[in-house]
Amino acid sequence: MKNFSNSPLHNNQTPNHVRDRKNKKFGFLSAVPLRFSLRGYGFCMATLFLFCFGSLFYQLNGGPPKILLDIRHYLGESTYLDDHGPPAPRVLLFPSQVVYNRVGKCGSRTVVILLRLLAERHQFNLVSSDIHNKTRLTKHEQVDLMKNISNIPQPFLYTRHVHFLNFTRFRIEQPVYINIIRDPINRFLSNYFFRRFGDWRGEQNHLIRTPGMKDDERYLDINVCILENYPECSNPRLFYIIPYFCGQHPQCREPGVWALERAKQNVLENFLIVGILEELEDVLLLLERLLPHYFTDVLNIYKSPDYMKMGNMTGTVRKHTPTLEALQVLYHRMRYEYDFYNFIRKQFHLMKKKIGLKSVSRPTAHQASFLRELAVRTTEPLAEDEELETDLEDANSWFVQP
């Protein structure tokens, strides 16, 4: 007798029952693509290759192909970042916002030339304003300028002839300030002759800057200007350096103790460094120490032959020294300027000592002997109530006969 125990029809199981059981067994797995055809595999590999090639093309060419831009324009401008917030900000070296509110005739053109070379080398944004004759601003002009400065991509260095701007007053982040000043009389003499005769960059440079100046004013003897109290050689025009540090307050333009003390306070609170032009190489070394991401290798650039050719063109022509009597009168009128200059000089030397910087600066060959002597001997300005006649009697205690 045949054994039918292994028959699919055993135990009342019909062919339909067997088919239903098989369908249940493979019904779920049939939804999972466990097997690929050769054609499907080739399609996936081709897609992956095109994706990698497109990504490489995107990176090498700085952007997506035009067809992708057209597709994006067709689908809309929304991106993943629009829906999920901005990317994490790039970490920048501190400080990344620097303002150089350069003082006129204090070596600023020399420094700006250096900054252009440094900006190209170190990849920071240098914005140098072409406005040279508007240092005092209205409240609205201050706000507009500060907002424009703050919107410069960081790291940046902004430079302009402008009196100190207090960003925090308008709830704007305060940048770091740097500056350079020089002996006040030397600065005045440089400006006096520069306005009349320009510098070595061109014989007609001064005519472009002062086209309305008549010949009798252009060739006015500086001793006459000082001793006969012409407006150009008297206050408030001689009160020039302090307002750059005092600020935009109207009282900052009035020669006096208030403006002097406010300028000193701003230097201590808002300026990273204020150097003196007579020790420019030391200033550059300190800037390199304090702001390496801006000024690394600045001294080598300054001493390079290529830079020397450009820097030598900024010297003022036809500059000469007034008489001892005129210098003494001028010094008396600039007593607040000298108080501030001596303060800055002391702070600068103190900073060099703290950092342990060995001085490399040397007095320049063209510097007048009376100015070098003045920096050594004149440690205090004249008292406000001293008579001019008494000052003239003691002239030899301040100046060396030129």
Beta strands, then each sheet from edge to edge (+ up, - down):
strand 1: 97-100
strand 2: 125-128
strand 3: 156-159
strand 4: 176-181
strand 5: 271-276
sheet 1: 2+ 3+ 1+ 4+ 5+
end
